[in-house]
Amino acid sequence: MGYDEKSGDQGEVVVVHTQPGSKLHRNMRARHLEMIAIGGSIGTGLLKKSGGAVYNAGPVGALLCFAIVGLQVFGVITGLGEMATLLPVDGAFSHLPARFVNEALGFASGWNYWLTWALCTPAELSAIASFMTFWTTNVQGWVWSAVYLAPLVLVNFGGVRHFAEVEYTLSLIKVVVISLFILVGTLVWFGVGGGGFLGFKNWAPAFVGATPLDQFTNMSTGGFVTAFFSYAGTELIGVTSGEVANPRKSVPRAIKGTFVRIIVFYIISIFLVGLLLPPDSKILNPSNPISQSPFVYVYNVIGIRFAADVMNAVIIVAALSASNSALYACSRTLMRLADEGNAPKFFNYVSKNGVPVYALGLTVLFAIISVIGGYAVGSGQIFNFLSNMAGLGILIAWNIISITHLRFRRGYLAQGKKLEDLPYVAPFFPYADYLSLVIGFALGAFILFGTFYNVTNFNLDWWMNNSWIYSGVPLIFILYIGRAAYEGHKSGKGLLHGFKLKAFEDMDFETGKFVETEADLAENAELEGKPKTTKEWIQRITYKLF
């Protein structure tokens, strides 16, 4: 742990806990973090799988799925933001649960989060391989996976500034294109393009399924899993906080607009897709090629040339962005696991430019699954399996963060600390956390029920299609129980001792606490004030951009 010595009121030296001498570099700027928070999570979940959610669950069913999961996202992000702003440490998904719940949960949470994002990389690359068939079928899918992986590896080995600039650019492209889709889709809904005002005639049926139970299970398996995978990445602000300059200002600013962004970029997009197309449309059928994407359809209706090519290219950009974020999140999470003794020690090695090279190297090797898998069984099947398993892992990670935040806040107050001293206070505590947990556990149960509902033949196809459920769900329990039993045995106090929760009075709120420099404080004061002159407005815009 590092310290700063400052003069007190009487001239004495006051020792203030600060961020320990991190091997990572705080080279990510506020504009990077804010754009990643806006567009970093927009990937193939929204642009590729969302049509399938409408097809399987119905327009209203899919809309409800995304809205309900969006509420959970809000609770998770605000809670994570409160912790990460006070303690902007790298590897938040392993470090924070270990620090405020117990060591076993930190171990299980860290490895679950690493595996989730490690699966996202090959999933997105496998999707890219299928997108490329829109232009050519003469090249095997695994070749495209390898071709697109190479530049991402170079970017991530180049340091956090390179990652941030690339992700900023890719996210900006996605945000602009989704905004255009919302505008054009609204015009098509009102009849531009010759189709007349559509109204709500395509909400027929609003939910897919012969009975209410069928409709419910279709939402569980066809809508909620897609929503979880689509929202994956919104929590990256907790991972990036260890490398953001002035996190006490940057992180809250990125969080505050999260709920609005969810409504604009997710809910409105799904709402429009359900309005423009009937749920049984072949365009929404997930087995159809990317040329029939609903995001392409609206441009074709209004008569914009080359729309299919442009949208196909944008979806590849989205997949690249998600893969870029996955490599970043994996390497930082594995580095933190190694720092804490929960992974081989050499994974915590960081190069001079602030890159955990061995942790990133293992993640890259894991990503080659997309190349091998695409060659063996086809990129489409690989994408469906990996994206479903990653969605399940995100659900588990979010639940753990909400549990951690409940204990963080209660421990903070139990030690006599004041809320007004927190750089960012999560709203609606503890109700946002409770709601997030209710949604998370309930939807987890719904997904399990929907997977096994009305299955009459557990044949090989069923086991292959649903292996992400029966292999993914037990994994977190095996990791947690195994680690807790090991901790208890090591302590000599019995196996159950490892399950004991961290006492509120023993929680550490000082190690890793970020202390602003004079430049940070001046920047904060400038940002809190409203621009009054044209010059100040120009300076504010310049700050946002550069």
C-alpha positions in Angstrom: 0.0 0.0 0.0 1.2 3.5 -0.8 1.0 6.6 1.4 1.0 10.3 0.9 2.4 12.6 3.6 0.5 15.9 3.9 0.7 18.7 6.4 -2.1 19.0 8.9 -3.6 22.1 10.4 -1.0 22.3 13.2 1.9 21.4 10.9 2.0 17.7 11.8 2.5 15.1 9.1 -0.8 13.3 8.3 -0.4 9.9 6.6 -3.2 9.2 4.1 -3.8 5.8 2.5 -3.6 6.0 -1.2 -3.8 3.7 -4.2 -0.9 1.2 -3.9 1.9 1.4 -6.4 0.0 -0.2 -9.2 1.9 -1.9 -12.0 -0.9 -0.7 -14.4 -0.9 2.8 -15.9 -3.7 5.3 -15.4 -3.7 6.3 -19.1 -7.5 6.0 -19.7 -9.2 9.4 -19.9 -12.8 10.3 -19.0 -13.9 10.4 -22.6 -12.7 6.8 -23.1 -14.5 5.6 -20.1 -17.8 7.4 -20.9 -17.8 6.1 -24.5 -17.0 2.6 -23.3 -19.9 2.9 -20.8 -22.2 4.0 -23.7 -21.2 1.7 -26.5 -18.8 -0.9 -25.1 -21.6 -3.4 -24.4 -23.3 -3.0 -27.8 -22.3 -6.1 -29.7 -23.7 -9.1 -31.4 -26.1 -9.7 -28.6 -28.1 -6.6 -29.7 -27.3 -6.6 -33.4 -27.3 -10.4 -34.1 -29.3 -12.2 -31.4 -32.1 -9.6 -30.6 -34.1 -10.6 -33.7 -34.1 -14.2 -32.4 -35.4 -13.0 -29.0 -38.4 -11.4 -30.8 -38.9 -14.5 -32.9 -38.8 -16.9 -29.8 -40.5 -14.7 -27.2 -42.6 -12.3 -29.2 -42.3 -8.5 -29.5 -43.7 -7.7 -26.1 -42.0 -10.8 -24.5 -38.6 -9.7 -25.8 -39.2 -6.1 -24.8 -40.0 -7.2 -21.2 -36.9 -9.4 -21.1 -34.7 -6.5 -22.0 -36.5 -4.1 -19.7 -36.3 -6.4 -16.7 -32.6 -7.3 -17.2 -32.0 -3.5 -17.7 -33.4 -2.9 -14.2 -30.9 -5.4 -12.8 -28.1 -3.7 -14.8 -28.9 -0.3 -13.2 -28.7 -1.8 -9.7 -25.4 -3.6 -10.4 -23.7 -0.7 -12.1 -24.6 1.9 -9.4 -23.5 -0.5 -6.6 -20.3 -1.4 -8.4 -19.7 2.3 -9.1 -19.9 3.2 -5.4 -17.3 0.7 -4.5 -15.0 1.3 -7.5 -15.0 5.0 -7.1 -13.8 4.8 -3.5 -11.5 1.9 -4.2 -10.5 2.0 -7.9 -8.6 -1.3 -7.9 -7.9 -3.5 -10.9 -9.7 -6.8 -11.0 -12.8 -5.6 -9.1 -14.8 -8.8 -9.7 -12.4 -10.9 -7.6 -11.0 -8.3 -5.3 -14.1 -6.7 -4.0 -16.1 -9.9 -3.1 -13.0 -11.3 -1.4 -12.6 -8.0 0.6 -16.2 -7.5 1.7 -17.7 -11.0 1.7 -15.1 -13.7 2.0 -12.0 -15.1 0.2 -13.9 -18.0 -1.3 -16.5 -15.8 -3.0 -13.7 -13.6 -4.4 -11.9 -16.7 -5.8 -15.1 -18.1 -7.4 -16.3 -14.7 -8.7 -12.9 -13.9 -10.3 -12.6 -17.2 -12.1 -16.3 -17.0 -13.2 -15.7 -13.5 -14.6 -12.5 -14.5 -16.4 -14.2 -17.5 -17.9 -17.2 -15.4 -19.0 -15.1 -13.0 -20.9 -12.8 -15.7 -22.2 -15.8 -17.3 -23.8 -17.0 -13.9 -25.2 -13.8 -13.6 -27.3 -14.3 -16.8 -29.3 -18.0 -16.2 -29.4 -17.6 -12.8 -31.1 -14.9 -14.1 -33.4 -17.1 -17.0 -34.4 -19.9 -14.6 -35.2 -17.5 -12.5 -37.3 -16.7 -15.6 -39.3 -20.4 -16.1 -40.1 -20.8 -12.4 -41.0 -18.1 -12.6 -43.5 -20.0 -15.3 -45.5 -22.4 -12.4 -46.5 -19.6 -11.3 -48.9 -17.8 -14.5 -49.7 -18.3 -18.2 -49.0 -14.9 -19.3 -50.5 -13.0 -18.8 -47.2 -13.5 -21.1 -44.3 -14.8 -19.5 -41.1 -11.8 -20.3 -38.9 -9.6 -18.2 -41.3 -11.7 -15.1 -40.6 -11.6 -15.7 -36.9 -7.8 -15.8 -37.0 -7.5 -12.8 -39.3 -9.6 -10.6 -37.0 -8.0 -11.8 -33.8 -4.5 -10.7 -34.8 -5.0 -6.9 -34.8 -6.9 -7.1 -31.5 -3.9 -8.9 -29.9 -1.6 -6.2 -31.1 -3.8 -3.4 -29.7 -4.0 -5.0 -26.3 -0.3 -5.7 -26.1 0.3 -2.1 -26.9 -1.0 -0.8 -23.6 -4.2 0.6 -22.1 -4.1 3.8 -24.1 -4.1 1.9 -27.3 -7.0 -0.3 -26.1 -8.9 2.8 -25.0 -8.5 4.7 -28.2 -9.5 1.7 -30.4 -12.5 1.0 -28.1 -13.5 4.7 -28.1 -13.5 4.7 -31.9 -15.4 1.4 -32.3 -17.9 2.4 -29.7 -18.5 5.8 -31.3 -19.3 4.0 -34.6 -21.8 1.7 -32.9 -23.5 4.6 -31.1 -23.9 6.6 -34.3 -25.2 3.7 -36.2 -27.7 2.6 -33.5 -28.9 6.2 -33.3 -29.5 6.3 -37.0 -31.3 3.0 -36.8 -33.7 4.4 -34.2 -34.3 7.5 -36.4 -34.8 5.5 -39.6 -36.8 2.8 -37.8 -39.2 5.4 -36.4 -39.7 6.9 -39.9 -40.5 3.5 -41.3 -43.0 2.8 -38.5 -44.8 6.0 -39.4 -45.0 5.0 -43.0 -41.9 6.4 -44.7 -41.0 4.0 -47.5 -44.6 3.4 -48.7 -45.7 0.9 -46.1 -48.2 3.2 -44.3 -48.4 3.7 -40.6 -47.8 0.3 -39.0 -49.2 1.0 -35.6 -49.1 -2.1 -33.4 -50.4 -4.6 -35.9 -47.2 -6.6 -35.7 -47.9 -7.3 -32.0 -49.9 -10.3 -33.1 -49.1 -12.3 -31.1 -47.4 -10.1 -28.5 -46.1 -13.3 -26.8 -45.1 -16.5 -28.6 -46.6 -19.6 -27.2 -49.8 -21.6 -27.2 -50.3 -21.3 -23.4 -49.2 -18.9 -20.8 -46.7 -21.5 -19.6 -45.3 -21.9 -23.1 -45.0 -18.1 -23.4 -43.2 -17.9 -20.1 -40.7 -20.6 -21.0 -40.1 -19.1 -24.4 -39.2 -15.8 -22.6 -36.9 -17.7 -20.2 -34.9 -19.5 -22.8 -35.3 -17.3 -25.8 -35.3 -13.8 -24.4 -33.6 -13.5 -21.0 -30.4 -15.3 -22.0 -30.1 -13.1 -25.0 -30.6 -10.0 -22.8 -27.9 -11.0 -20.4 -25.4 -11.6 -23.2 -26.5 -8.3 -24.9 -25.9 -6.2 -21.7 -22.5 -7.9 -21.0 -19.9 -5.1 -20.8 -22.0 -2.5 -19.0 -20.1 -3.5 -15.9 -16.6 -2.8 -17.5 -16.4 0.5 -15.6 -15.5 -1.6 -12.5 -12.7 -3.3 -14.4 -11.3 -0.1 -16.0 -11.4 2.0 -12.8 -7.8 0.8 -11.9 -6.5 2.4 -15.1 -8.6 5.6 -15.4 -7.0 9.0 -14.7 -9.0 10.7 -11.9 -11.5 7.8 -11.3 -13.3 9.8 -8.6 -14.7 12.0 -11.3 -14.6 9.8 -14.4 -16.4 6.7 -12.9 -19.5 8.5 -11.5 -19.9 10.5 -14.8 -19.9 7.2 -16.7 -22.4 5.6 -14.4 -25.0 8.4 -14.1 -26.1 8.1 -17.7 -26.3 4.2 -17.7 -30.0 4.0 -17.2 -30.7 6.5 -20.0 -28.4 4.6 -22.3 -30.1 1.4 -21.6 -33.5 2.9 -22.5 -32.1 4.6 -25.7 -29.9 2.0 -27.2 -31.6 -1.2 -26.0 -35.2 -0.8 -25.1 -36.1 1.5 -28.0 -34.2 -0.7 -30.5 -36.0 -3.8 -29.4 -39.3 -1.9 -29.3 -38.8 -0.8 -32.9 -37.9 -4.3 -34.1 -41.1 -5.6 -32.6 -43.1 -2.9 -34.2 -41.6 -3.2 -37.7 -41.8 -7.0 -38.1 -44.2 -9.8 -37.1 -42.7 -12.3 -34.7 -43.0 -15.1 -37.2 -41.1 -13.2 -39.9 -38.2 -15.0 -41.6 -36.2 -11.9 -41.1 -36.2 -12.5 -37.3 -35.6 -16.3 -37.6 -32.2 -16.8 -35.9 -31.3 -19.5 -38.4 -31.4 -17.0 -41.3 -28.3 -15.3 -42.7 -27.1 -11.9 -41.5 -28.5 -10.3 -44.6 -32.0 -10.7 -43.1 -31.1 -8.8 -39.9 -33.8 -6.4 -38.7 -31.2 -3.7 -38.5 -30.7 -4.1 -42.3 -34.4 -4.4 -43.1 -35.3 -0.9 -42.1 -32.7 0.6 -44.4 -33.9 -1.5 -47.3 -37.5 -0.4 -46.7 -36.6 3.3 -46.9 -34.5 2.7 -50.0 -31.0 3.4 -48.8 -28.5 1.8 -51.1 -25.8 -0.6 -49.9 -27.6 -0.8 -46.5 -27.0 -4.5 -46.1 -23.2 -4.0 -46.7 -23.0 -1.1 -44.4 -24.9 -2.8 -41.6 -22.9 -6.1 -42.0 -19.7 -4.1 -41.7 -21.1 -2.3 -38.6 -22.0 -5.6 -36.9 -18.5 -6.8 -37.5 -17.2 -3.6 -35.9 -19.5 -4.4 -32.9 -18.1 -7.9 -32.6 -14.6 -6.6 -32.8 -15.3 -4.1 -30.1 -16.8 -6.8 -27.8 -13.7 -9.0 -28.5 -11.4 -6.1 -27.7 -13.2 -5.5 -24.4 -13.1 -9.3 -23.6 -9.3 -9.5 -24.0 -8.9 -6.5 -21.8 -11.3 -7.7 -19.1 -9.8 -11.2 -19.0 -6.2 -10.1 -18.7 -6.9 -7.7 -15.8 -9.0 -10.2 -14.0 -6.4 -13.0 -14.3 -3.7 -10.6 -13.2 -5.6 -9.7 -10.0 -6.3 -13.4 -9.3 -2.6 -14.0 -9.5 -1.8 -11.1 -7.2 -4.2 -12.6 -4.7 -2.7 -16.0 -4.9 -5.7 -17.5 -6.7 -3.8 -18.1 -10.0 -0.2 -19.0 -10.8 2.0 -16.1 -9.7 3.6 -15.4 -13.1 0.3 -14.2 -14.4 0.7 -11.0 -12.4 3.8 -9.9 -14.4 3.2 -6.5 -16.1 5.4 -5.1 -18.8 6.9 -1.6 -18.8 3.9 -0.2 -20.8 1.5 -1.6 -18.2 0.3 -4.8 -19.9 -0.2 -8.1 -18.0 1.5 -10.0 -20.8 1.2 -13.5 -19.5 -2.4 -13.1 -18.5 -3.2 -11.6 -21.9 -1.3 -14.4 -23.6 -3.4 -17.1 -21.9 -6.6 -15.3 -22.9 -5.4 -15.1 -26.5 -4.7 -18.9 -26.5 -8.1 -19.5 -25.1 -9.6 -17.3 -27.9 -8.1 -19.7 -30.5 -11.0 -22.0 -29.5 -12.9 -20.0 -32.1 -10.4 -21.0 -34.8 -10.4 -24.7 -33.8 -14.2 -24.8 -33.1 -15.1 -23.0 -36.3 -13.1 -25.5 -38.3 -14.6 -28.5 -36.4 -18.3 -27.9 -36.0 -19.1 -24.5 -37.7 -18.9 -21.0 -36.5 -22.7 -20.6 -36.0 -23.0 -23.5 -33.5 -19.9 -22.3 -31.6 -21.4 -18.8 -31.3 -24.7 -20.0 -29.9 -23.1 -22.3 -27.3 -20.4 -19.8 -26.1 -22.8 -16.8 -26.1 -25.3 -18.7 -24.0 -22.7 -19.8 -21.5 -21.3 -16.3 -21.3 -24.7 -14.8 -20.7 -25.1 -17.2 -17.8 -21.7 -16.2 -16.4 -22.7 -12.5 -16.5 -25.9 -13.2 -14.6 -23.8 -14.9 -11.8 -21.2 -12.1 -11.8 -23.9 -9.4 -11.4 -25.6 -11.3 -8.5 -22.2 -11.5 -6.7 -21.6 -7.7 -7.1 -25.0 -6.9 -5.6 -24.3 -9.1 -2.6 -20.9 -7.5 -2.2 -22.3 -4.0 -2.4 -24.9 -4.7 0.3 -22.1 -5.8 2.7 -19.8 -2.9 1.6 -22.3 -0.2 2.5 -23.3 -1.8 5.8 -19.6 -2.3 6.8 -18.8 1.3 5.8 -21.6 2.6 8.0 -20.9 0.1 10.8 -17.4 1.6 11.1 -18.9 5.1 11.7 -18.0 6.4 8.3 -20.3 9.0 6.6 -22.1 8.6 3.3 -21.2 12.2 2.3 -17.5 11.1 2.3 -18.1 8.7 -0.5 -17.2 10.1 -3.9 -20.3 8.5 -5.4 -23.4 7.2 -3.5 -25.5 4.6 -5.2 -29.1 5.7 -5.3 -32.1 3.7 -3.9 -29.9 1.6 -1.5 -30.7 -1.1 -0.4 -33.7 -1.5 -2.7 -31.8 -1.4 -5.9 -29.6 -4.2 -4.7 -32.5 -6.3 -3.4 -34.4 -5.8 -6.7 -31.2 -6.8 -8.7 -30.9 -9.9 -6.6 -34.5 -10.9 -6.9 -34.4 -10.4 -10.7 -31.1 -12.3 -10.9 -32.1 -15.4 -8.9 -35.6 -15.5 -10.3 -34.4 -15.3 -13.9 -31.7 -17.9 -13.2 -34.5 -20.3 -12.0 -36.7 -19.4 -15.0 -33.9 -20.2 -17.4 -33.2 -23.6 -15.7 -37.0 -24.4 -15.7 -37.4 -23.4 -19.4 -34.4 -25.6 -20.4 -35.9 -28.8 -19.0 -39.6 -27.9 -19.6 -41.5 -30.2 -21.9 -38.4 -32.2 -22.9 -39.5 -35.8 -23.8 -36.2 -37.0 -25.4 -32.9 -36.2 -23.8 -31.0 -37.1 -27.0 -27.5 -36.1 -28.1 -28.8 -32.9 -29.7 -30.4 -31.8 -26.5 -27.2 -32.4 -24.5 -25.1 -30.6 -27.0 -27.5 -27.6 -27.3 -27.9 -27.2 -23.5 -24.5 -28.2 -22.2 -23.9 -24.6 -21.3 -26.6 -25.0 -18.6 -25.6 -28.2 -16.9 -21.9 -27.4 -17.1 -22.1 -23.7 -16.4 -24.5 -23.6 -13.4 -22.6 -26.1 -11.2 -19.2 -24.5 -11.9 -19.7 -21.5 -9.6 -20.8 -23.7 -6.7 -17.9 -26.1 -7.2 -15.4 -23.1 -7.2 -17.0 -21.5 -4.1 -17.5 -24.6 -2.0 -14.1 -26.1 -2.9 -12.3 -22.9 -2.1 -14.2 -22.3 1.2 -13.5 -25.9 2.3 -9.8 -25.4 1.5 -9.7 -22.1 3.4 -11.4 -23.8 6.4 -9.0 -26.7 6.3 -6.0 -24.4 6.0 -7.1 -22.4 9.0 -7.2 -25.4 11.2 -10.7 -24.3 12.4 -12.7 -26.8 10.4 -14.1 -26.9 6.9 -17.0 -24.6 7.7 -14.8 -21.8 8.8 -14.0 -21.0 5.2 -17.7 -20.0 4.6 -17.6 -17.4 7.4 -18.4 -13.9 6.2 -16.0 -11.0 6.7 -16.9 -9.1 9.9 -18.0 -5.5 9.3 -15.4 -4.2 11.8 -12.6 -6.0 10.0 -13.4 -4.6 6.5 -10.7 -2.5 5.0 -11.8 0.7 3.4 -8.4 2.3 3.2 -6.0 0.1 1.2 -6.2 1.2 -2.4 -8.2 4.3 -1.7 -7.6 6.9 -4.3 -6.4 10.4 -3.3 -6.7 13.1 -5.8 -3.7 15.2 -6.7 -4.0 19.0 -6.8 -4.5 18.8 -10.6 -7.4 16.3 -10.1 -9.0 18.6 -7.6 -8.7 21.5 -9.9 -10.2 19.5 -12.7 -13.1 18.3 -10.6 -13.9 21.9 -9.6 -13.8 23.0 -13.2 -16.1 20.2 -14.3 -18.6 20.8 -11.5 -19.1 24.4 -12.6 -21.4 25.3 -15.6 -19.8 26.9 -18.6 -20.7 30.6 -18.7 -18.9 31.9 -21.8 -18.4 30.7 -25.4 -14.7 30.0 -24.5 -15.7 27.9 -21.5 -18.2 25.9 -23.7 -15.4 25.3 -26.2 -13.1 24.2 -23.4 -15.7 21.8 -22.1 -16.3 20.2 -25.5 -12.5 20.0 -26.0 -12.2 18.2 -22.7 -14.9 15.8 -23.6 -13.2 14.9 -26.9 -9.5 15.1 -26.0 
